[in-house]
């Protein structure tokens, strides 16, 4: 295995300490052994992108910086723009990343794998997470699926170089991998707005499906479902993580390109609810609003050139039929102008969602849960399944999968 030198060993030791501090306790010995034997840097590409501006960092040009990023407790972007060429600064957007090691090991702990378990991972990425699982479970028990053929091939090569056995499949992760069913555990390394039915159907009763959660309103939370014997699953959220969305669930909408038209005549009103109360720093409020309005998204617009408007919060439905804007004039802090257009009065719905959350005692994500029925219906709840959350709109149903969507990559064996 490739040596990383004294600096690399020091960085790796520092990362172990940072992960344990984030977890609040030392990681289990089996995962510490995997951490040491499956080096993160061996799974990273020669070129990564870091920071909010996605500054390129090359191993050849800056080996010390590259290694420092490899062993920092932070996500590292490993692909931009779906791999479609190297975009210039300002035109880059992250399409794949190596997750922060602390959330990787938190999720592995939550997954609660046991000897002999069969695991399906959705979103191979670099392959490091699959490598950690394969180290823990041994040959023939880990399957991992990646939609991007280049990433799948790279991950398979990395796994082979370190001598770990995981079945790397190139295909649509939303469809799972029926040939390997039933699984004891299914874990996703990409966020979802709806749990694909295949993941539940391919998990044995009593098995666990662990997925990062995202609503159109807010990307945050982990959902740990336990599969029942009737084709459904249920479980709690936890207040951790923000992951890139599964590619098949992306919604490419822009306010001025796809939603607002010059012919639209909005209705004007006034609100005393601050837009920052529902789209600011209160993550619990945002999480609750997202559960109640699963087909409503929002974006901030700060444009000093718009007369009388210092900041504007836009809202729109994902079918682009209704929208709203809430304006702050830069002076008045308890009155905001509202503009609404379409068959649904979106700001009124946001106000109702916020008031329900306040009346429920301002619960955090950890008090919420979700049940997925055999027909794919998602029912969020507070504290127990018999206390459903009022859902004020609906999201699009999950699509069906074609049976022949996979390409397999061989890997080495232990």
NUPAKE-353413 format. One line per field, with one value per residue (C-alpha): x, y, z; residue number from 0. Coordinates in nm, 3 decimals. Example, Ala and Ser with C-alpha at 12.3 -4.5 7.8 and 13.67 -1.06 7.14 Angstrom:
REM NUPAKE-353413
east <- c(1.230 / 1.367)
north <- c(-0.450 / -0.106)
up <- c(0.780 / 0.714)
segu <- c(0 / 1)
REM end
This chain:
REM NUPAKE-353413
east <- c(0.000 / 0.119 / 0.312 / 0.198 / 0.508 / 0.535 / 0.325 / 0.048 / 0.055 / 0.035 / -0.257 / -0.437 / -0.388 / -0.521 / -0.824 / -0.898 / -0.900 / -1.125 / -1.372 / -1.387 / -1.444 / -1.729 / -1.886 / -1.857 / -1.682 / -1.410 / -1.531 / -1.580 / -1.260 / -1.378 / -1.425 / -1.095 / -0.925 / -1.102 / -1.004 / -0.637 / -0.635 / -0.841 / -0.665 / -0.894 / -0.632 / -0.605 / -0.964 / -0.936 / -0.867 / -0.551 / -0.755 / -1.009 / -1.196 / -1.220 / -1.395 / -1.712 / -1.549 / -1.445 / -1.078 / -0.891 / -0.622 / -0.394 / -0.182 / 0.095 / 0.102 / 0.042 / 0.095 / 0.102 / -0.226 / -0.385 / -0.286 / -0.408 / -0.750 / -0.749 / -0.717 / -0.929 / -1.266 / -1.443 / -1.608 / -1.386 / -1.542 / -1.415 / -1.613 / -1.765 / -2.035 / -2.108 / -1.759 / -1.840 / -1.506 / -1.317 / -1.532 / -1.384 / -1.413 / -1.768 / -1.911 / -1.834 / -2.088 / -2.021 / -2.154 / -1.964 / -1.775 / -1.600 / -1.812 / -1.664 / -1.514 / -1.710 / -2.046 / -1.915 / -1.840 / -2.154 / -2.361 / -2.165 / -2.237 / -2.607 / -2.617 / -2.532 / -2.390 / -2.320 / -2.105 / -2.274 / -2.491 / -2.543 / -2.523 / -2.625 / -2.475 / -2.635 / -2.387 / -2.039 / -1.860 / -1.492 / -1.552 / -1.409 / -1.733 / -1.776 / -1.416 / -1.477 / -1.785 / -1.599 / -1.317 / -1.571 / -1.782 / -1.547 / -1.576 / -1.904 / -2.126 / -2.107 / -2.264 / -2.238 / -2.410 / -2.304 / -2.491 / -2.180 / -1.980 / -1.649 / -1.686 / -1.790 / -1.480 / -1.251 / -1.398 / -1.363 / -0.998 / -0.933 / -1.096 / -0.892 / -0.566 / -0.624 / -0.742 / -1.101 / -1.393 / -1.707 / -1.934 / -1.931 / -2.234 / -2.285 / -2.654 / -2.947 / -2.924 / -3.294 / -3.360 / -3.131 / -2.978 / -3.242 / -2.998 / -2.838 / -3.157 / -3.254 / -3.022 / -2.984 / -2.883 / -2.926 / -2.733 / -2.734 / -2.454 / -2.673 / -2.979 / -3.333 / -3.664 / -3.857 / -3.735 / -3.729 / -3.962 / -3.695 / -3.477 / -3.750 / -3.860 / -3.503 / -3.448 / -3.550 / -3.810 / -3.631 / -3.357 / -3.248 / -3.253 / -3.040 / -3.067 / -2.972 / -3.287 / -3.362 / -3.677 / -3.710 / -3.709 / -3.410 / -3.132 / -3.070 / -3.119 / -3.067 / -3.361 / -3.323 / -3.607 / -3.678 / -3.851 / -4.165 / -4.304 / -4.575 / -4.379 / -4.344 / -4.093 / -4.086 / -3.834 / -3.698 / -3.492 / -3.171 / -3.022 / -2.712 / -2.573 / -2.635 / -2.557 / -2.573 / -2.908 / -2.952 / -2.921 / -3.255 / -3.438 / -3.283 / -3.520 / -3.368 / -3.585 / -3.496 / -3.726 / -3.680 / -3.623 / -3.898 / -4.148 / -4.215 / -4.355 / -4.414 / -4.782 / -4.828 / -5.028 / -4.958 / -5.176 / -5.016 / -5.046 / -4.850 / -4.709 / -4.554 / -4.378 / -4.014 / -3.887 / -3.573 / -3.786 / -3.857 / -3.554 / -3.279 / -3.067 / -3.338 / -3.278 / -3.561 / -3.816 / -3.684 / -3.691 / -4.055 / -4.165 / -3.997 / -4.186 / -4.518 / -4.457 / -4.271 / -4.331 / -4.235 / -3.883 / -3.729 / -3.431 / -3.296 / -3.235 / -3.032 / -3.025 / -2.944 / -3.053 / -3.420 / -3.577 / -3.721 / -3.610 / -3.300 / -3.374 / -3.636 / -3.735 / -3.880 / -4.105 / -4.237 / -4.395 / -4.192 / -4.455 / -4.391 / -4.762 / -4.755 / -4.502 / -4.460 / -4.208 / -4.155 / -3.972 / -3.773 / -3.714 / -3.404 / -3.573 / -3.898 / -3.834 / -4.192 / -4.382 / -4.296 / -4.459 / -4.588 / -4.658 / -4.838 / -4.940 / -5.108 / -5.377 / -5.202 / -5.123 / -4.779 / -4.688 / -5.013 / -4.922 / -4.576 / -4.735 / -4.966 / -4.674 / -4.471 / -4.759 / -4.816 / -4.448 / -4.461 / -4.778 / -4.610 / -4.335 / -4.076 / -3.958 / -3.621 / -3.563 / -3.498 / -3.862 / -3.990 / -4.028 / -4.152 / -4.353 / -4.342 / -4.643 / -4.625 / -4.767 / -4.485 / -4.691 / -4.478 / -4.638 / -4.429 / -4.512 / -4.415 / -4.295 / -4.513 / -4.672 / -5.020 / -4.943 / -4.907 / -4.761 / -5.006 / -4.881 / -5.006 / -4.892 / -4.775 / -4.455 / -4.429 / -4.456 / -4.151 / -4.086 / -4.053 / -3.726 / -3.617 / -3.487 / -3.161 / -2.990 / -2.661 / -2.297 / -2.069 / -1.704 / -1.485 / -1.275 / -1.000 / -1.056 / -0.907)
north <- c(0.000 / 0.352 / 0.524 / 0.869 / 0.961 / 1.115 / 1.420 / 1.199 / 0.977 / 1.283 / 1.419 / 1.085 / 1.071 / 1.422 / 1.329 / 1.031 / 1.265 / 1.514 / 1.240 / 1.104 / 1.455 / 1.509 / 1.174 / 1.252 / 0.920 / 0.703 / 0.513 / 0.138 / -0.066 / -0.237 / 0.103 / 0.238 / -0.063 / 0.013 / 0.380 / 0.283 / 0.006 / 0.184 / 0.520 / 0.796 / 0.954 / 0.638 / 0.692 / 1.058 / 1.164 / 1.354 / 1.673 / 1.796 / 2.123 / 2.296 / 2.587 / 2.772 / 2.890 / 2.534 / 2.619 / 2.344 / 2.160 / 1.923 / 1.655 / 1.716 / 2.094 / 2.111 / 1.769 / 1.907 / 2.093 / 1.793 / 1.561 / 1.814 / 1.819 / 1.438 / 1.417 / 1.711 / 1.643 / 1.813 / 1.718 / 1.730 / 1.785 / 1.517 / 1.606 / 1.925 / 1.976 / 1.601 / 1.556 / 1.755 / 1.931 / 2.156 / 2.466 / 2.803 / 2.963 / 3.086 / 2.825 / 2.523 / 2.332 / 2.026 / 1.697 / 1.446 / 1.468 / 1.261 / 1.322 / 1.457 / 1.159 / 1.239 / 1.198 / 0.885 / 0.715 / 0.851 / 0.687 / 0.363 / 0.356 / 0.428 / 0.153 / -0.103 / -0.367 / -0.712 / -1.002 / -1.173 / -0.875 / -0.802 / -0.430 / -0.225 / 0.122 / 0.382 / 0.633 / 0.479 / 0.809 / 0.756 / 0.408 / 0.487 / 0.417 / 0.087 / 0.004 / 0.065 / -0.159 / -0.432 / -0.421 / -0.465 / -0.738 / -0.926 / -1.055 / -1.095 / -0.896 / -0.537 / -0.411 / -0.048 / 0.126 / 0.445 / 0.621 / 0.786 / 0.533 / 0.717 / 0.738 / 0.372 / 0.261 / 0.480 / 0.347 / -0.012 / 0.052 / 0.207 / -0.085 / -0.331 / -0.149 / -0.181 / -0.542 / -0.499 / -0.699 / -0.496 / -0.545 / -0.209 / -0.165 / 0.115 / 0.191 / 0.387 / 0.380 / 0.455 / 0.105 / -0.062 / -0.397 / -0.667 / -0.949 / -0.916 / -0.902 / -0.935 / -0.688 / -0.645 / -0.282 / -0.021 / 0.305 / 0.605 / 0.857 / 1.100 / 1.279 / 1.202 / 1.388 / 1.063 / 0.715 / 0.497 / 0.197 / -0.044 / 0.021 / -0.092 / -0.382 / -0.515 / -0.503 / -0.791 / -0.736 / -0.590 / -0.449 / -0.086 / 0.178 / 0.483 / 0.787 / 1.156 / 1.366 / 1.675 / 1.872 / 2.131 / 2.384 / 2.260 / 2.000 / 1.851 / 1.538 / 1.163 / 0.924 / 0.575 / 0.345 / -0.005 / -0.223 / -0.404 / -0.733 / -0.572 / -0.376 / -0.053 / 0.112 / 0.368 / 0.553 / 0.875 / 1.158 / 1.273 / 1.623 / 1.551 / 1.595 / 1.766 / 1.563 / 1.616 / 1.520 / 1.197 / 1.289 / 1.140 / 1.365 / 1.695 / 1.979 / 2.239 / 2.546 / 2.914 / 3.195 / 3.428 / 3.158 / 2.911 / 3.062 / 3.437 / 3.592 / 3.956 / 3.877 / 3.760 / 3.998 / 3.907 / 3.981 / 4.220 / 4.186 / 4.246 / 3.997 / 4.030 / 3.694 / 3.762 / 3.564 / 3.492 / 3.306 / 3.034 / 3.065 / 3.193 / 3.034 / 2.836 / 2.489 / 2.333 / 2.573 / 2.514 / 2.137 / 2.147 / 2.378 / 2.146 / 1.843 / 2.026 / 2.177 / 1.906 / 2.062 / 2.421 / 2.555 / 2.889 / 3.108 / 3.439 / 3.736 / 4.030 / 4.301 / 4.660 / 4.779 / 4.695 / 5.012 / 4.977 / 4.614 / 4.520 / 4.146 / 3.923 / 3.567 / 3.384 / 3.078 / 2.859 / 2.520 / 2.263 / 2.257 / 2.633 / 2.720 / 2.928 / 3.166 / 3.425 / 3.691 / 3.847 / 4.181 / 4.354 / 4.724 / 4.744 / 4.946 / 4.804 / 4.483 / 4.381 / 4.443 / 4.280 / 4.315 / 3.991 / 3.922 / 3.599 / 3.453 / 3.132 / 2.898 / 2.852 / 3.129 / 3.004 / 3.255 / 3.186 / 2.817 / 2.895 / 3.101 / 2.810 / 2.566 / 2.793 / 2.845 / 2.469 / 2.421 / 2.693 / 2.544 / 2.202 / 2.345 / 2.427 / 2.063 / 1.981 / 1.724 / 1.445 / 1.450 / 1.393 / 1.060 / 0.924 / 0.619 / 0.488 / 0.281 / -0.017 / 0.204 / 0.456 / 0.715 / 0.918 / 1.022 / 1.243 / 1.245 / 1.406 / 1.183 / 0.883 / 0.762 / 0.832 / 1.207 / 1.290 / 1.620 / 1.829 / 1.810 / 2.114 / 2.005 / 1.697 / 1.595 / 1.397 / 1.016 / 0.799 / 0.659 / 0.293 / 0.125 / -0.064 / -0.415 / -0.399 / -0.085 / -0.219 / -0.274 / -0.458 / -0.382 / -0.651 / -0.576 / -0.761 / -0.996 / -1.003)
up <- c(0.000 / -0.079 / 0.202 / 0.310 / 0.513 / 0.856 / 0.769 / 0.638 / 0.946 / 1.170 / 0.966 / 0.985 / 1.362 / 1.395 / 1.188 / 1.414 / 1.713 / 1.533 / 1.437 / 1.791 / 1.925 / 1.677 / 1.769 / 2.140 / 2.211 / 2.059 / 1.755 / 1.793 / 1.762 / 1.442 / 1.276 / 1.406 / 1.247 / 0.920 / 0.948 / 0.980 / 0.719 / 0.452 / 0.405 / 0.283 / 0.056 / -0.157 / -0.270 / -0.364 / -0.724 / -0.816 / -0.843 / -0.589 / -0.529 / -0.193 / -0.024 / -0.119 / -0.443 / -0.536 / -0.578 / -0.759 / -0.567 / -0.758 / -0.596 / -0.849 / -0.803 / -0.427 / -0.265 / 0.089 / 0.049 / -0.123 / 0.163 / 0.420 / 0.256 / 0.240 / 0.618 / 0.728 / 0.888 / 0.599 / 0.273 / -0.034 / -0.375 / -0.613 / -0.926 / -1.063 / -1.325 / -1.352 / -1.494 / -1.808 / -1.845 / -1.605 / -1.568 / -1.487 / -1.144 / -1.092 / -1.328 / -1.113 / -0.911 / -0.699 / -0.835 / -0.619 / -0.294 / -0.031 / 0.279 / 0.601 / 0.788 / 1.105 / 0.928 / 0.751 / 1.083 / 1.247 / 0.974 / 0.996 / 1.369 / 1.310 / 1.048 / 1.318 / 1.087 / 1.229 / 1.105 / 0.812 / 0.717 / 0.349 / 0.274 / -0.027 / -0.060 / -0.286 / -0.424 / -0.443 / -0.505 / -0.432 / -0.289 / 0.055 / 0.242 / 0.057 / 0.144 / 0.514 / 0.503 / 0.312 / 0.567 / 0.848 / 0.686 / 0.457 / 0.099 / -0.086 / 0.149 / 0.020 / -0.301 / -0.402 / -0.692 / -0.870 / -1.151 / -1.300 / -1.508 / -1.466 / -1.089 / -1.070 / -1.261 / -1.050 / -0.725 / -0.841 / -0.922 / -0.581 / -0.401 / -0.603 / -0.526 / -0.150 / -0.181 / -0.070 / -0.211 / -0.291 / -0.590 / -0.772 / -0.995 / -1.243 / -1.261 / -1.124 / -0.745 / -0.708 / -0.839 / -0.590 / -0.691 / -0.689 / -0.766 / -0.423 / -0.217 / 0.058 / 0.231 / 0.602 / 0.556 / 0.284 / 0.319 / 0.088 / 0.058 / -0.135 / -0.004 / -0.116 / -0.109 / -0.126 / -0.033 / -0.347 / -0.302 / -0.426 / -0.122 / 0.114 / -0.107 / -0.124 / 0.254 / 0.476 / 0.751 / 1.051 / 0.830 / 0.826 / 0.553 / 0.641 / 0.415 / 0.424 / 0.390 / 0.188 / 0.127 / -0.145 / 0.138 / 0.338 / 0.299 / 0.642 / 0.850 / 0.851 / 0.832 / 0.983 / 0.878 / 1.002 / 0.745 / 0.857 / 0.729 / 0.517 / 0.257 / 0.454 / 0.686 / 0.965 / 1.177 / 1.322 / 1.178 / 1.345 / 1.326 / 1.122 / 0.772 / 0.444 / 0.132 / -0.240 / -0.385 / -0.577 / -0.945 / -1.041 / -0.792 / -0.901 / -0.994 / -1.227 / -1.175 / -1.174 / -1.070 / -1.366 / -1.626 / -1.537 / -1.293 / -1.300 / -1.617 / -1.709 / -1.763 / -1.404 / -1.184 / -0.820 / -0.518 / -0.268 / 0.110 / 0.430 / 0.680 / 1.024 / 0.996 / 0.916 / 0.617 / 0.821 / 1.076 / 0.819 / 0.589 / 0.816 / 1.087 / 1.267 / 1.127 / 1.329 / 1.180 / 0.829 / 0.874 / 0.988 / 0.706 / 0.455 / 0.587 / 0.564 / 0.219 / 0.026 / -0.317 / -0.228 / -0.273 / -0.188 / -0.271 / -0.145 / -0.371 / -0.245 / -0.509 / -0.407 / -0.752 / -0.685 / -0.553 / -0.202 / -0.163 / 0.039 / 0.041 / -0.114 / -0.032 / -0.331 / -0.299 / -0.579 / -0.634 / -0.822 / -1.098 / -1.143 / -1.122 / -0.802 / -0.656 / -0.383 / -0.288 / 0.055 / 0.056 / 0.325 / 0.265 / 0.480 / 0.755 / 0.893 / 1.087 / 1.168 / 0.844 / 0.513 / 0.172 / 0.020 / -0.348 / -0.443 / -0.777 / -0.886 / -0.755 / -0.419 / -0.172 / -0.077 / 0.189 / 0.371 / 0.366 / 0.507 / 0.784 / 0.870 / 0.874 / 1.099 / 1.341 / 1.364 / 1.449 / 1.717 / 1.864 / 1.881 / 2.103 / 1.834 / 1.796 / 1.645 / 1.369 / 1.622 / 1.732 / 1.380 / 1.206 / 0.877 / 0.774 / 0.418 / 0.320 / 0.080 / -0.197 / -0.145 / 0.043 / 0.285 / 0.615 / 0.846 / 1.216 / 1.544 / 1.831 / 1.734 / 1.410 / 1.546 / 1.549 / 1.177 / 1.065 / 0.857 / 0.500 / 0.310 / -0.036 / -0.216 / -0.389 / -0.710 / -0.682 / -0.723 / -1.069 / -1.163 / -1.258 / -1.565 / -1.485 / -1.683 / -1.562 / -1.431 / -1.528 / -1.284 / -1.207 / -1.056 / -0.750 / -0.569 / -0.278 / 0.070)
segu <- c(0 / 1 / 2 / 3 / 4 / 5 / 6 / 7 / 8 / 9 / 10 / 11 / 12 / 13 / 14 / 15 / 16 / 17 / 18 / 19 / 20 / 21 / 22 / 23 / 24 / 25 / 26 / 27 / 28 / 29 / 30 / 31 / 32 / 33 / 34 / 35 / 36 / 37 / 38 / 39 / 40 / 41 / 42 / 43 / 44 / 45 / 46 / 47 / 48 / 49 / 50 / 51 / 52 / 53 / 54 / 55 / 56 / 57 / 58 / 59 / 60 / 61 / 62 / 63 / 64 / 65 / 66 / 67 / 68 / 69 / 70 / 71 / 72 / 73 / 74 / 75 / 76 / 77 / 78 / 79 / 80 / 81 / 82 / 83 / 84 / 85 / 86 / 87 / 88 / 89 / 90 / 91 / 92 / 93 / 94 / 95 / 96 / 97 / 98 / 99 / 100 / 101 / 102 / 103 / 104 / 105 / 106 / 107 / 108 / 109 / 110 / 111 / 112 / 113 / 114 / 115 / 116 / 117 / 118 / 119 / 120 / 121 / 122 / 123 / 124 / 125 / 126 / 127 / 128 / 129 / 130 / 131 / 132 / 133 / 134 / 135 / 136 / 137 / 138 / 139 / 140 / 141 / 142 / 143 / 144 / 145 / 146 / 147 / 148 / 149 / 150 / 151 / 152 / 153 / 154 / 155 / 156 / 157 / 158 / 159 / 160 / 161 / 162 / 163 / 164 / 165 / 166 / 167 / 168 / 169 / 170 / 171 / 172 / 173 / 174 / 175 / 176 / 177 / 178 / 179 / 180 / 181 / 182 / 183 / 184 / 185 / 186 / 187 / 188 / 189 / 190 / 191 / 192 / 193 / 194 / 195 / 196 / 197 / 198 / 199 / 200 / 201 / 202 / 203 / 204 / 205 / 206 / 207 / 208 / 209 / 210 / 211 / 212 / 213 / 214 / 215 / 216 / 217 / 218 / 219 / 220 / 221 / 222 / 223 / 224 / 225 / 226 / 227 / 228 / 229 / 230 / 231 / 232 / 233 / 234 / 235 / 236 / 237 / 238 / 239 / 240 / 241 / 242 / 243 / 244 / 245 / 246 / 247 / 248 / 249 / 250 / 251 / 252 / 253 / 254 / 255 / 256 / 257 / 258 / 259 / 260 / 261 / 262 / 263 / 264 / 265 / 266 / 267 / 268 / 269 / 270 / 271 / 272 / 273 / 274 / 275 / 276 / 277 / 278 / 279 / 280 / 281 / 282 / 283 / 284 / 285 / 286 / 287 / 288 / 289 / 290 / 291 / 292 / 293 / 294 / 295 / 296 / 297 / 298 / 299 / 300 / 301 / 302 / 303 / 304 / 305 / 306 / 307 / 308 / 309 / 310 / 311 / 312 / 313 / 314 / 315 / 316 / 317 / 318 / 319 / 320 / 321 / 322 / 323 / 324 / 325 / 326 / 327 / 328 / 329 / 330 / 331 / 332 / 333 / 334 / 335 / 336 / 337 / 338 / 339 / 340 / 341 / 342 / 343 / 344 / 345 / 346 / 347 / 348 / 349 / 350 / 351 / 352 / 353 / 354 / 355 / 356 / 357 / 358 / 359 / 360 / 361 / 362 / 363 / 364 / 365 / 366 / 367 / 368 / 369 / 370 / 371 / 372 / 373 / 374 / 375 / 376 / 377 / 378 / 379 / 380 / 381 / 382 / 383 / 384 / 385 / 386 / 387 / 388 / 389 / 390 / 391 / 392 / 393 / 394 / 395 / 396 / 397 / 398 / 399 / 400 / 401 / 402 / 403 / 404 / 405 / 406 / 407 / 408 / 409 / 410 / 411 / 412 / 413)
REM end
